[in-house]
Amino acid sequence: MTWTIAHRLVAAAVAWSWSAPVAAAIMCGPHELVTSMLAEEYQERREAIGLSEAGLLMEVFVSPGGTWTILLTSPAGFACILAAGDNYEKAAPRVPEA
């Protein structure tokens, strides 16, 4: 099997998530299962998304209480929690200079 950038990022995410103080019981699994857990256990909803050149979906989930989770999902639908925490604040939009 050839290790693409996407494979290496997911492997790094898994390894890092095991050592991180993430409160979630599920670190990796099917996207639908992980996002359901974030909604049910932490009341987190998707706040932002991004797509890498390798096709990885990055999502930020946030709760009304300020908890947050960054989730990385492969094109096959396998998702891993990269980081989680609290005290989330939405940044004010930048105003372009005239």
Backbone as ProteinMPNN parsed JSONL, in Angstrom:
{"seq_chain_A": "MTWTIAHRLVAAAVAWSWSAPVAAAIMCGPHELVTSMLAEEYQERREAIGLSEAGLLMEVFVSPGGTWTILLTSPAGFACILAAGDNYEKAAPRVPEA", "coords_chain_A": {"N_chain_A": [[0.843, -1.188, 0.0], [0.594, 2.173, -0.878], [1.569, 5.046, 0.847], [-0.196, 7.858, 0.934], [-0.399, 11.469, 1.173], [-2.815, 11.983, 2.425], [-3.294, 9.556, 3.81], [-1.145, 9.632, 5.612], [-1.757, 11.938, 7.073], [-4.151, 11.192, 8.341], [-3.224, 9.011, 9.843], [-1.392, 10.345, 11.496], [-3.171, 11.984, 12.847], [-4.661, 10.118, 14.27], [-2.68, 8.983, 15.933], [-1.872, 11.276, 17.359], [-4.277, 12.015, 18.561], [-4.677, 10.029, 20.452], [-2.906, 10.72, 22.429], [-3.716, 13.174, 23.226], [-5.637, 15.29, 25.441], [-8.502, 14.678, 24.974], [-11.971, 14.845, 25.446], [-13.844, 13.194, 24.336], [-15.364, 9.973, 23.892], [-15.156, 8.485, 21.599], [-12.619, 8.373, 19.309], [-11.971, 7.9, 16.631], [-13.83, 6.878, 13.757], [-16.731, 5.945, 11.774], [-17.938, 8.746, 9.923], [-20.623, 9.628, 10.321], [-21.259, 8.409, 12.789], [-19.377, 9.578, 14.577], [-20.011, 12.344, 14.355], [-22.657, 12.294, 15.239], [-22.274, 11.56, 17.905], [-20.911, 13.829, 18.822], [-22.949, 15.726, 18.618], [-24.98, 14.659, 20.308], [-23.717, 14.117, 22.832], [-22.236, 16.434, 23.421], [-23.59, 18.595, 22.412], [-22.654, 19.831, 20.138], [-22.433, 21.536, 17.048], [-21.821, 21.786, 13.515], [-19.645, 24.36, 12.608], [-17.757, 25.348, 10.825], [-16.146, 24.479, 7.696], [-13.671, 22.849, 5.626], [-11.722, 21.861, 2.777], [-9.093, 19.759, 1.912], [-6.331, 19.552, -0.466], [-5.853, 16.888, -0.817], [-8.302, 15.79, -0.52], [-9.35, 15.538, 2.016], [-11.743, 16.201, 4.494], [-12.121, 18.86, 6.658], [-13.603, 19.772, 9.644], [-15.096, 22.033, 11.942], [-16.611, 21.814, 14.984], [-18.93, 23.228, 17.261], [-20.245, 24.065, 20.47], [-23.069, 25.647, 22.158], [-22.173, 26.223, 24.713], [-19.489, 26.685, 24.44], [-17.645, 24.611, 23.979], [-15.453, 22.901, 21.685], [-14.59, 21.045, 18.709], [-12.278, 19.667, 16.424], [-12.537, 17.966, 13.48], [-11.354, 15.513, 11.236], [-11.932, 14.068, 8.147], [-11.714, 11.307, 5.98], [-11.901, 10.696, 2.372], [-13.243, 8.284, 2.204], [-14.975, 8.332, 4.308], [-14.104, 7.891, 6.899], [-13.556, 9.172, 10.037], [-11.612, 11.235, 12.249], [-11.0, 12.651, 15.431], [-9.166, 15.525, 15.788], [-8.517, 17.551, 17.584], [-9.767, 19.021, 20.622], [-11.585, 21.187, 22.815], [-12.317, 23.943, 25.026], [-13.885, 27.163, 25.657], [-14.416, 28.471, 23.206], [-14.5, 31.104, 20.883], [-16.047, 33.121, 18.527], [-14.411, 34.75, 15.962], [-14.305, 38.23, 15.106], [-15.363, 39.407, 11.912], [-12.963, 40.242, 9.403], [-12.36, 43.527, 8.297], [-11.961, 44.839, 5.162], [-9.257, 46.935, 4.187], [-9.506, 50.252, 2.942]], "CA_chain_A": [[0.0, 0.0, 0.0], [1.332, 3.425, -0.941], [1.09, 6.017, 1.828], [-0.392, 9.19, 0.387], [-0.458, 12.528, 2.188], [-4.067, 11.794, 3.172], [-3.086, 8.46, 4.757], [-0.228, 10.084, 6.653], [-2.466, 12.889, 7.948], [-5.093, 10.452, 9.185], [-2.43, 8.253, 10.815], [-0.879, 11.299, 12.482], [-4.302, 12.424, 13.659], [-4.992, 9.034, 15.195], [-1.619, 8.9, 16.941], [-1.914, 12.467, 18.207], [-5.51, 12.047, 19.355], [-4.548, 9.133, 21.598], [-2.132, 11.357, 23.489], [-4.333, 14.46, 23.558], [-6.674, 15.197, 26.466], [-9.808, 14.866, 24.34], [-12.994, 14.309, 26.33], [-14.746, 12.301, 23.617], [-15.103, 8.544, 24.04], [-14.823, 7.98, 20.271], [-11.584, 9.177, 18.669], [-12.089, 7.68, 15.191], [-14.917, 5.99, 13.361], [-17.509, 6.468, 10.657], [-18.277, 10.164, 10.083], [-21.968, 9.776, 10.891], [-21.214, 8.011, 14.197], [-18.63, 10.58, 15.349], [-20.765, 13.603, 14.412], [-23.825, 12.058, 16.099], [-21.791, 11.604, 19.277], [-20.631, 15.236, 19.156], [-24.241, 16.4, 18.787], [-25.721, 14.134, 21.456], [-22.977, 14.215, 24.09], [-21.649, 17.759, 23.667], [-24.443, 19.594, 21.77], [-21.841, 20.551, 19.161], [-22.922, 21.608, 15.664], [-20.767, 22.233, 12.604], [-19.479, 25.811, 12.497], [-16.92, 25.664, 9.666], [-15.628, 23.336, 6.95], [-12.626, 23.104, 4.642], [-11.352, 20.668, 2.026], [-7.679, 19.762, 1.534], [-6.046, 19.095, -1.824], [-5.902, 15.427, -0.794], [-9.689, 15.366, -0.39], [-9.753, 15.398, 3.421], [-12.699, 17.197, 4.972], [-11.864, 19.366, 8.003], [-14.792, 20.424, 10.176], [-15.035, 22.547, 13.305], [-17.904, 21.706, 15.66], [-18.96, 24.128, 18.414], [-21.473, 24.021, 21.262], [-23.439, 26.937, 22.74], [-21.403, 26.423, 25.934], [-18.111, 27.035, 24.127], [-16.75, 23.503, 23.657], [-15.207, 22.792, 20.249], [-13.9, 19.851, 18.234], [-11.837, 19.676, 15.033], [-12.702, 16.624, 12.947], [-10.786, 15.292, 9.913], [-12.597, 12.908, 7.56], [-11.163, 10.849, 4.7], [-12.929, 10.551, 1.333], [-13.993, 7.046, 2.45], [-15.922, 8.542, 5.391], [-13.507, 7.576, 8.194], [-13.313, 10.456, 10.703], [-10.824, 11.239, 13.484], [-10.942, 13.906, 16.172], [-7.802, 16.043, 15.843], [-8.345, 18.356, 18.794], [-11.013, 19.45, 21.25], [-11.335, 22.049, 23.956], [-13.428, 24.816, 25.41], [-13.673, 28.616, 25.528], [-14.472, 28.878, 21.802], [-15.047, 32.423, 20.586], [-16.066, 33.41, 17.101], [-13.66, 35.979, 15.674], [-15.005, 39.247, 14.329], [-14.914, 39.396, 10.524], [-12.005, 41.274, 9.025], [-12.873, 44.581, 7.429], [-10.908, 45.191, 4.22], [-8.822, 48.341, 4.206], [-9.885, 50.978, 1.728]], "C_chain_A": [[0.881, 1.243, 0.0], [0.713, 4.415, 0.034], [1.013, 7.386, 1.178], [-0.379, 10.204, 1.528], [-1.709, 12.35, 3.041], [-3.915, 10.686, 4.206], [-2.202, 8.906, 5.915], [-0.905, 11.058, 7.611], [-3.436, 12.164, 8.87], [-4.332, 9.648, 10.231], [-1.873, 9.167, 11.899], [-1.993, 11.768, 13.409], [-4.672, 11.368, 14.69], [-3.958, 8.96, 16.307], [-1.676, 10.088, 17.892], [-3.14, 12.453, 19.1], [-5.432, 11.114, 20.557], [-3.794, 9.774, 22.734], [-2.739, 12.678, 23.941], [-5.413, 14.28, 24.615], [-8.062, 15.499, 25.902], [-10.852, 14.165, 25.19], [-13.888, 13.279, 25.65], [-14.35, 10.844, 23.796], [-14.684, 7.933, 22.702], [-13.785, 8.912, 19.654], [-11.689, 9.082, 17.156], [-13.247, 6.727, 14.924], [-15.635, 6.552, 12.157], [-17.974, 7.903, 10.947], [-19.621, 10.357, 10.775], [-21.991, 9.441, 12.384], [-20.521, 9.074, 15.052], [-19.419, 11.88, 15.456], [-22.034, 13.465, 15.253], [-23.433, 12.136, 17.566], [-21.51, 13.047, 19.706], [-21.935, 15.995, 19.411], [-24.944, 15.958, 20.064], [-25.011, 14.379, 22.784], [-22.529, 15.635, 24.439], [-22.467, 18.909, 23.075], [-23.656, 20.434, 20.758], [-22.441, 20.421, 17.76], [-21.799, 22.151, 14.794], [-20.803, 23.739, 12.42], [-18.708, 26.188, 11.236], [-16.452, 24.381, 9.002], [-14.51, 23.798, 6.021], [-12.26, 21.787, 3.987], [-9.896, 20.783, 1.605], [-7.522, 19.32, 0.089], [-6.117, 17.577, -1.927], [-7.324, 14.897, -0.642], [-10.146, 15.134, 1.03], [-10.677, 16.54, 3.808], [-12.354, 17.572, 6.401], [-13.112, 20.108, 8.443], [-14.516, 20.9, 11.6], [-16.455, 22.498, 13.851], [-17.84, 22.518, 16.946], [-20.294, 23.975, 19.138], [-21.815, 25.425, 21.757], [-22.649, 27.261, 24.006], [-19.932, 26.726, 25.704], [-17.157, 25.88, 23.913], [-16.595, 23.436, 22.143], [-14.427, 21.516, 19.952], [-13.504, 20.065, 16.783], [-11.818, 18.223, 14.567], [-12.12, 16.565, 11.542], [-11.366, 14.003, 9.369], [-11.99, 12.586, 6.202], [-12.281, 10.776, 3.667], [-13.774, 9.284, 1.512], [-14.984, 7.177, 3.597], [-15.405, 8.181, 6.765], [-13.058, 8.88, 8.839], [-12.508, 10.267, 11.98], [-10.882, 12.624, 14.116], [-9.477, 14.324, 16.273], [-7.534, 16.785, 17.135], [-9.72, 18.712, 19.328], [-10.663, 20.315, 22.44], [-12.559, 22.849, 24.325], [-13.009, 26.267, 25.251], [-13.609, 29.076, 24.08], [-15.09, 30.266, 21.7], [-14.974, 32.644, 19.094], [-15.362, 34.746, 16.867], [-14.523, 36.94, 14.864], [-14.494, 39.207, 12.894], [-13.934, 40.538, 10.253], [-12.673, 42.272, 8.096], [-11.739, 44.973, 6.478], [-10.556, 46.673, 4.316], [-9.149, 49.0, 2.886], [-8.673, 51.443, 0.961]], "O_chain_A": [[1.814, 1.345, 0.797], [-0.502, 4.608, 0.054], [2.04, 8.006, 0.902], [-0.35, 9.834, 2.702], [-1.663, 12.548, 4.255], [-4.349, 10.84, 5.348], [-2.483, 8.59, 7.071], [-0.662, 11.018, 8.817], [-3.53, 12.49, 10.053], [-4.745, 9.604, 11.39], [-1.877, 8.814, 13.079], [-1.784, 11.93, 14.611], [-4.961, 11.688, 15.843], [-4.309, 8.884, 17.485], [-1.543, 9.918, 19.104], [-3.062, 12.835, 20.267], [-6.06, 11.381, 21.582], [-4.008, 9.42, 23.893], [-2.309, 13.24, 24.948], [-6.041, 13.223, 24.68], [-8.712, 16.462, 26.311], [-10.654, 13.025, 25.609], [-14.62, 12.561, 26.33], [-13.166, 10.51, 23.846], [-13.931, 6.959, 22.681], [-14.04, 10.105, 19.492], [-11.512, 10.084, 16.464], [-13.592, 5.888, 15.755], [-15.188, 7.542, 11.577], [-18.353, 8.227, 12.072], [-19.74, 11.156, 11.704], [-22.669, 10.117, 13.158], [-21.014, 9.432, 16.122], [-19.492, 12.464, 16.537], [-22.443, 14.421, 15.911], [-24.16, 12.706, 18.379], [-21.837, 13.438, 20.827], [-22.007, 16.817, 20.325], [-25.447, 16.791, 20.818], [-25.638, 14.804, 23.754], [-22.453, 15.996, 25.613], [-22.086, 20.071, 23.217], [-23.959, 21.608, 20.551], [-22.89, 19.351, 17.35], [-20.932, 22.884, 15.269], [-21.845, 24.32, 12.117], [-18.972, 27.232, 10.64], [-16.367, 23.332, 9.639], [-14.415, 24.975, 5.677], [-12.461, 20.721, 4.567], [-9.498, 21.784, 1.009], [-8.453, 18.784, -0.512], [-6.408, 17.037, -2.994], [-7.532, 13.684, -0.636], [-11.228, 14.587, 1.243], [-10.419, 17.7, 3.487], [-12.297, 16.704, 7.271], [-13.624, 20.964, 7.722], [-13.797, 20.25, 12.359], [-17.38, 23.061, 13.266], [-16.825, 22.507, 17.643], [-21.336, 23.78, 18.513], [-20.95, 26.301, 21.774], [-22.469, 28.431, 24.343], [-19.198, 26.995, 26.656], [-15.969, 26.109, 23.686], [-17.483, 23.856, 21.402], [-13.714, 20.982, 20.801], [-14.293, 20.584, 15.993], [-11.174, 17.366, 15.174], [-12.359, 17.464, 10.736], [-11.311, 12.964, 10.028], [-11.779, 13.475, 5.377], [-13.461, 10.791, 4.018], [-14.901, 9.221, 1.022], [-15.757, 6.253, 3.851], [-16.181, 8.162, 7.72], [-12.265, 9.618, 8.255], [-12.682, 9.286, 12.703], [-10.819, 13.639, 13.422], [-8.645, 13.572, 16.781], [-6.456, 16.666, 17.717], [-10.709, 18.709, 18.595], [-9.578, 20.196, 23.01], [-13.687, 22.489, 23.988], [-11.914, 26.562, 24.772], [-12.834, 29.974, 23.751], [-16.087, 30.56, 22.359], [-13.947, 32.38, 18.47], [-15.686, 35.747, 17.505], [-15.353, 36.53, 14.053], [-13.302, 38.992, 12.677], [-14.059, 41.637, 10.795], [-13.454, 41.901, 7.22], [-10.673, 45.392, 6.929], [-11.417, 47.534, 4.496], [-9.075, 48.368, 1.832], [-8.81, 52.072, -0.088]]}, "name": "protein", "num_of_chains": 1, "seq": "MTWTIAHRLVAAAVAWSWSAPVAAAIMCGPHELVTSMLAEEYQERREAIGLSEAGLLMEVFVSPGGTWTILLTSPAGFACILAAGDNYEKAAPRVPEA"}
